Amino acid sequence: MQTKLTLKDSKPHYEILDGLRGVAALLVVLFHVLEVHSGGDHAQQMINHGYLAVDFFFILSGFVVGYAYDDRWGKMTLKAFFKRRIIRLQPMIIIGSIIGAILFYYQYSPGLGWAGIADVPLWKMLLVMVIGFTLIPVGKGLDIRGWHEMHPLNGPAWSLFFEYVANILYALVLHKLSKRVLALLVCIAAGFTIQYALTNPNGDIIGGWSIDDALQMKIGFIRLAFPFLMGLLMARIGKLRYTKHAFLVTSLLLVALFSVPRLGGTEQIWLNGLYECFCILIMFPFIVWLGAGGEVKGKKGSLVCKFLGDISYPIYITHFPIAYVYMAWVTNNNMTLAESWPFALLVVVSAILVAYLSMKLYDIPLRKWLRKKYL
């Protein structure tokens, strides 16, 4: 039985990592749907640490980018790399902004601080939509929702902004670094993660979605640095261990980690920060290591992982405008989860359907055309 694999021996497609990306994306959808029922109290959130999916996405991204491109730089130019990444990421960013615009005026909710939505002129909303196509962050002057988001029509797009930052740094600098230097940067980034998680007054590592607040930008870069660098380092080290039932094991680990209740209460908030460090610095690399070393047995398992992988990015970048509508409706009608759960389920199903249709009818055909034309 094979016990060790090395990335240098072959370049398999990591089906399990694709599947894990989909599992994490679905947990994000559930997190956002249930978020409104917590009343703003993080301790009441049912999938309490669902926001850590972003950090998990960053480590997956670092691993996949390093694995896919590290050995291409002798024959691939910067221009070619950026074209490939833009073609991969940009089409769904555009459709996410469009969906956000279509649903924007259905999200009126004074209880969420969104009372001003009805007063936003159409031209201004459309301007934000077009800027959203480019992923350029907007400031206070175009904060049409009132949550200080850099992308008011589609909040999760903030992490794609940092994804682009990571790709730019990788292309310009990081791919040139030795494993030792990269390991040193990983250690430094881990130090920043620990320092912030244990000392910030909120007791968590939530944030990164605003350019109006220097602290928010700091959080964004802290959340990006360790996972992405660690993913790159893991791809270069390349020693994997074969694990039975790796997809099931790693999926259950993700669900368990995200579902742990908030720790420490209001008296020892640092305990929650310590737990998040444990997730980001130890468990996420461990899960990627297990997943990369595993194999999917059988056609059904491959189809499940492929489906989850295919919809992972589309559902992540398109679900939040739908969740915004649900949040507004629940708040405006003072609905409990016991009363609104069928509609919550409908939001999840709708998010999956919108993501799938966007992928099949728009993203895949457009990327195929772009690759043919520009690559």
Secondary structure, 3 states (H helix, E strand, C coil): CCCEEECCCCCCCCHHHHHHHHHHHHHHHHHHHHHHHHCCCHHHCCCCCHHHHHHHHHHHHHHHHHHHHHHHCCCCCHHHHHHHHHHHHHHHHHHHHHHHHHHHHHCCEHHHCEHHHHHCCHHHHHHHHHHHHHCCCCCHHHCCCCCCCCCCCCCCHHHHHHHHHHHHHHHHCHHHCCHHHHHHHHHHHHHHHHHHHHHCCCCCCCCCCCCCCHHHHHHHHHHHHHHHHHHHHHHHHCEEECCCCHHHHHHHHHHHHHHCCCCCCCCCCHHHHHHHHHHHHHHHHHHHHHHHHCCCCCHHHHHHHHHHHHHHHHHHHHHHHHHHHHHHHHHHCCCCHHHHHHHHHHHHHHHHHHHHHHHHHHHHHHHHHHHHHHC
